[in-house]
Amino acid sequence: MLVRAQRGVSLIELMIGLVILGLLLFLALPNFSVFLQNTQIRNAGESVLQGLNLARAEALRRNSSVRFQLVSNLSSSCALSDEALSWVVSTADPTGKCDETPGATATGIVQKQSSRDGTPNVEVEADGTSVVFNGMGRVVGTGIGSIDLRSLSGACEHEDASGTMRCLRVLVSTGGQIRMCDPKVDTGGTDPDPRRCPAL
């Protein structure tokens, strides 16, 4: 008579597997946290980039001025802010009317984005609160030239040798060109790296 081998794992083998899995998770957790923070910074940068590109494209399409503005929130008490991640693309100043739906006639809001959408730990530092694009896609007057994005949870790599956050910058030129760059990439020499930020 043939005796079949028992299949499965014993309790001891299961406990050893769980201990190994726990150790691996414990070792990987700090790196995963940094990865999540860096992803939030990148998402915030992509959101701002998308808003600026939309404002420029709408100005070209309408052949009239369209503005991109950083606002404190998307409520009826919103105000312009150079430290907020919420933004509004509109044909008129939306201050105090950010709660209106896109397409409203009073403010001409085209689109808006809340700072709470996927980027809760990102802080912003801009050198202005708004930028206006004319019908040719160029910047009218002085407006936002750069927007720095960093994490609330740690220092930027380019500012602190022990920093772990990969902070980003969004640039707007007077000609209307918009791009995201990485301040950590060396700005010296003739390096053609497209990620490089010019010296401010």
N, C-alpha and C positions, 0 to 999 in steps of 0.2 A: 504494500500500500504506500502510495506517494503522499508525503506531507508537504503541503504548500507553505512557502515562506510567508511570514506575516508582512503585510504592506503597511506603510505609514511611518510616522516618526514617534519616537518615545517622548515623554514629558521632558526629560533631560536635554534631548536634542533640540526641542522646541525652545526651552529656556536659554540655551546657548545661542541659538539663532536670534532671539529677541535681544539678548545682551549685546551681541555684535551690531545689530541694527541700531540700537540705542546709542552705542558709542559712535557709529558713523554719523548719525543725525546730530549728536552733540558736537562733533568736530566740524560738520558742514554748516551748522546754524549761523555762525557769525558771517560767513561768506554769503550765505543766502540772504541775510538781512541787508547787507551792502548791495547785493544784486537788486533786491526789491527797491531800495532807495534810489539807486541809479536809474532804474527803469521808470520810476515816478518822475525824476528830473527830465529824462528823455521824453516821456509822455507830455509833460508840461511844455517843453520846448516845441514839440511837434504841434501842440494845440495853438500856441502863440503864432508859430510859423503859418499854420493853416489860416488863422484869423487875419493876419497881415496880407497873405496872398489873396484871400477872398476880398478884402477891402480894395486892393489894387485892381483885381480883376473886375470887380463891380464898377470901379471908377472908369476903367477902360470901356466896359460894356455900355454904361450909361452916358459916357462922355461928359461926366460932371463929377464934382468933388464927393468923395466918400471917405469917411473917417474910421479909424480903428482906435478905440479908447479902452484903457485899463480902468476898471471900476471896482469899488469896494465890495459890492455884492450885486445881485440881480433883483433887488426889491425896489419898492417905490421910494426908498430913502437912499438910493445909491449915489455915490459921489466919485469924482475922478480920484485916482490914487496911483502913485508910482511904486507902491509896494503890494499891489493886489494882483491876483492871477485871473480873476474874472475879467472878461472882455466883451465888448459890444462893437459890432460893425454897423454903422448907420449913416444916413445922409444929413442928420442934424444932431445936435448935442442931446444925448439921452439922459443927462443928469436928472435924477429924481423920477425917471420914467422907465427904468430898466426892467420893470415887471411886465411891460407891455409885450404882446406877442409880436414876433417878426411880421412885418407887413403893415404895422400900424401907421397911419398917416401922419400923426403928430411928430414922431421922432424919425420915421423912416428906418426903423430897425430892420436890418437885413438878416443878421444872425447874432447869437450871443452864446457865451460859454461860461459855465460856473466853475469856480476854483475847486469845488468839491468833487468834480468828475474825474476820479482816478488819480488825483495828485494832492492828497491831504497834507503831506509833509514837505511841500516845496514852498520856498519863499522867493520873492521876486524883488529885484532892485533895478528900476528903470531910470533913465536920465530924462524922463518926461512922462506925461500921462496919455498923450494922444499923438497920432500922426494922420495927416490928411493927404490923400492922393488926389491929384487932379485928373482930368479926362485923358491926359497923355501918360498917366501912370507914374508921374513924378511927384516927389514930396513937396507940398506947399508950405513955405515958411520953415520954421524950426519945429521939430517934433521929436518923437522918440528916435534916438540914434542907436541905442543898445539896451537890451534887457538881459540882466544876469539872472540865472536860475540856479538855486542851490538848495540843499536839503537842510531841514531843521535838525536832523539827527547826527550831523557830523561835519567835519571841516572839509573843504575842497582840496583836492590833490595839488592844484596849482598854487594855493595860498599857504599850505602847511605841509611840511615834509611828512608828517604822520597822518595826513588827511587821507580818507578812504573814498570820499564822494567825487564822482566824475561830473563836476559842474559844467554847465553849458552857457553860451551867450547867443542871443539873436541880434543880428545887426540889420539896420535899415539905412541905406545910403540915400543921399539927396536925389539921386537919379531914379530911386524907386526899387533898387535891387534889394532883395531880402534873402538872408541866409543864416544858418545856424553854424556856429563854430565851437571849437573846444579850446579854452584858454590854456590847457595843460600842454598842448602841442607847441613845441618851441617856435618862437616868432623870429628868431635870428637866422642869418644866413640866407641862402637862396633855395631853401627847401620848398618844393612846389606842392606840399601836402595841402589838399583842399580843406582839411579840417582846421587848419591854422587860423587863429584870430589875429588880426592886425593889432598893433600896439595902440592903445587908446590915449 
